Amino acid sequence: MTVALKRWAEVREVEAADAPPRRRSPLGPVARAAETAGGRLNVSFEFFPPKSDEGEAVLWAAIRRLEPLSPSFVSVTYGAGGSTRERTHRTVGRILHETKLRPAAHLTCVDASREEVDQVAADYWAAGVRHVVALRGDPPTGMGGVYQPRADGYANATELTRAIRAIAPFEVSVGVYPEKHPESPSLQHDIDVLKQKIDAGATRAISQFFFDTDAFLRFVEAARAAGVTIPIVPGIMPVTNFKGLRRMSGQCGAALPGWMETLFDGLDDDPETRRLIAGSVAAEMCAKLAEEGFREFHFYTLNRADLVYAICRVLGLRDRVAAA
Ligand SMILES: Cc1cc2nc3c(=O)[nH]c(=O)nc-3n(C[C@H](O)[C@H](O)[C@H](O)COP(=O)(O)OP(=O)(O)OC[C@H]3O[C@@H](n4cnc5c(N)ncnc54)[C@H](O)[C@@H]3O)c2cc1C
């Protein structure tokens, strides 16, 4: 050590001795996240393909607002039974050609032959898409709520993942359910299924949305204990339409905790207050997960940018690039 460096080390030692003892932060989780997070996070945004010109304008306003946050990817959903096939394709194509974003196309196997699904995946690869979110899909209403694989189709997301990877070296993300998939006998079964998907080529798991952050943390811990090493990314949905969510909560495997009922009670005709509550609930969840060490977040945007943009700011993200 040179004399100058030794002197510097001595000065630092004195400074450290003089520094007041570190106190436990009096701040809440959101303020702590703002103080500590900053720029080290990866986010992704999920959109659905619009049905009308008006919906298209809303979607693109959201994409343009979120684009400067430089997400790792943006994904576009695929309607039940491939009902949005053309619209998903068109939206993914526009993202690819008109923005600097990296699109991920959702693909499902419901009500389609293996050949049809393979063709969609091959078309995506040829168009320049490199990331697919591979899902089984939900049973269409005609199936009476029970999923029936087609004899000539893929039976589940594992088979779909394997097929997609055989077509081209896509990055493949898959779905997971921190509170158990509604058709699964147990969480352990879900974790076994996740391991099958990873063996088939999945490199990222994105969770169903949830409100019980501890349930998500327990799921990740159990998956890690079972040897899962790929990223398990929390799926965050700022919920503004609580009434609608209550209606569909059983189908998606996300429990609605009593405190959510209390928060939204009596607000059916007060969308502005619902939005404020939705933003603060999601921000608190994200801040807590950031404190637990999570550095990737997937946002179900429902094609609206404002709450997601605000939550990303809470997490320390700032505009990184000028919009294309
Ligand atoms: C991030 C995310 C994005 C989504 N995007 C879309 C979308 O764009 N379009 C859409 O229609 N739906 C979408 N969904 C919903 C999804 O299609 C449904 O939740 C569907 O019910 C399950 O899909 P999966 O890919 O998880 O299925 P799978 O992984 O195939 O699992 C479905 C059920 O079958 C069981 N299972 C799977 N493999 C086996 C096996 N080998 N043996 C025994 N049991 C097995 C599982 O335990 C589970 O209960 C999305 C879900 C998530 C989490």
The ligand as a Tripos MOL2 file, in Angstrom:
@<TRIPOS>MOLECULE
LIG
   53    58     1     0     0
SMALL
NO_CHARGES

@<TRIPOS>ATOM
      1 C1        -48.3600  -15.2810  -17.7380 C.3       1 LIG1
      2 C2        -49.6470  -15.8720  -18.2800 C.ar      1 LIG1
      3 C3        -50.0870  -15.4850  -19.5410 C.ar      1 LIG1
      4 C4        -51.2680  -16.0310  -20.0840 C.ar      1 LIG1
      5 N1        -51.6340  -15.6670  -21.3520 N.ar      1 LIG1
      6 C5        -52.7070  -16.2690  -21.9410 C.ar      1 LIG1
      7 C6        -53.0720  -15.9950  -23.2950 C.ar      1 LIG1
      8 O1        -52.4380  -15.1910  -23.9800 O.2       1 LIG1
      9 N2        -54.1490  -16.6510  -23.8280 N.ar      1 LIG1
     10 C7        -54.8580  -17.5630  -23.1050 C.ar      1 LIG1
     11 O2        -55.8260  -18.1410  -23.6560 O.2       1 LIG1
     12 N3        -54.5430  -17.8540  -21.8110 N.ar      1 LIG1
     13 C8        -53.4870  -17.2380  -21.2190 C.ar      1 LIG1
     14 N4        -53.1490  -17.5320  -19.9080 N.ar      1 LIG1
     15 C9        -54.0110  -18.4510  -19.1410 C.3       1 LIG1
     16 C10       -53.6070  -19.9160  -19.3140 C.3       1 LIG1
     17 O3        -53.8120  -20.3240  -20.6480 O.3       1 LIG1
     18 C11       -54.4840  -20.7410  -18.3760 C.3       1 LIG1
     19 O4        -54.1690  -20.4540  -17.0480 O.3       1 LIG1
     20 C12       -54.5060  -22.2430  -18.6010 C.3       1 LIG1
     21 O5        -55.5610  -22.7890  -17.8110 O.3       1 LIG1
     22 C13       -53.2490  -22.9880  -18.2000 C.3       1 LIG1
     23 O6        -52.2220  -22.7020  -19.0270 O.3       1 LIG1
     24 P1        -50.7360  -23.3140  -18.7370 P.3       1 LIG1
     25 O7        -49.9060  -22.9060  -19.8630 O.co2     1 LIG1
     26 O8        -50.2890  -22.9630  -17.3920 O.co2     1 LIG1
     27 O9        -51.0740  -24.8670  -18.8370 O.3       1 LIG1
     28 P2        -50.2860  -26.1860  -18.4170 P.3       1 LIG1
     29 O10       -48.9140  -25.9110  -17.9330 O.co2     1 LIG1
     30 O11       -50.4270  -27.1220  -19.5540 O.co2     1 LIG1
     31 O12       -51.1410  -26.6870  -17.1690 O.3       1 LIG1
     32 C14       -52.5620  -26.7620  -17.2330 C.3       1 LIG1
     33 C15       -53.0770  -27.7570  -16.2020 C.3       1 LIG1
     34 O13       -52.7250  -29.0800  -16.5920 O.3       1 LIG1
     35 C16       -51.8760  -29.6820  -15.6390 C.3       1 LIG1
     36 N5        -50.8190  -30.4020  -16.3770 N.ar      1 LIG1
     37 C17       -49.9830  -29.8700  -17.2960 C.ar      1 LIG1
     38 N6        -49.1520  -30.8260  -17.7500 N.ar      1 LIG1
     39 C18       -49.4890  -31.9750  -17.1110 C.ar      1 LIG1
     40 C19       -49.0060  -33.3050  -17.1420 C.ar      1 LIG1
     41 N7        -48.0140  -33.6700  -17.9560 N.pl3     1 LIG1
     42 N8        -49.6000  -34.2270  -16.3280 N.ar      1 LIG1
     43 C20       -50.6120  -33.8840  -15.5120 C.ar      1 LIG1
     44 N9        -51.1100  -32.6300  -15.4430 N.ar      1 LIG1
     45 C21       -50.5570  -31.6850  -16.2330 C.ar      1 LIG1
     46 C22       -51.3110  -28.5320  -14.8070 C.3       1 LIG1
     47 O14       -50.9810  -28.9220  -13.4960 O.3       1 LIG1
     48 C23       -52.4600  -27.5360  -14.8220 C.3       1 LIG1
     49 O15       -53.4190  -27.8870  -13.8570 O.3       1 LIG1
     50 C24       -52.0150  -16.9830  -19.3290 C.ar      1 LIG1
     51 C25       -51.5700  -17.3560  -18.0450 C.ar      1 LIG1
     52 C26       -50.3990  -16.8100  -17.5220 C.ar      1 LIG1
     53 C27       -49.9160  -17.2130  -16.1590 C.3       1 LIG1
@<TRIPOS>BOND
     1     1     2 1
     2     2     3 ar
     3     2    52 ar
     4     3     4 ar
     5     4     5 ar
     6     4    50 ar
     7     5     6 ar
     8     6     7 ar
     9     6    13 1
    10     7     8 2
    11     7     9 ar
    12     9    10 ar
    13    10    11 2
    14    10    12 ar
    15    12    13 ar
    16    13    14 ar
    17    14    15 1
    18    14    50 ar
    19    15    16 1
    20    16    17 1
    21    16    18 1
    22    18    19 1
    23    18    20 1
    24    20    21 1
    25    20    22 1
    26    22    23 1
    27    23    24 1
    28    24    25 2
    29    24    26 1
    30    24    27 1
    31    27    28 1
    32    28    29 2
    33    28    30 1
    34    28    31 1
    35    31    32 1
    36    32    33 1
    37    33    34 1
    38    33    48 1
    39    34    35 1
    40    35    36 1
    41    35    46 1
    42    36    37 ar
    43    36    45 ar
    44    37    38 ar
    45    38    39 ar
    46    39    40 ar
    47    39    45 ar
    48    40    41 1
    49    40    42 ar
    50    42    43 ar
    51    43    44 ar
    52    44    45 ar
    53    46    47 1
    54    46    48 1
    55    48    49 1
    56    50    51 ar
    57    51    52 ar
    58    52    53 1
@<TRIPOS>SUBSTRUCTURE
     1 LIG1         1 GROUP 0 **** ****
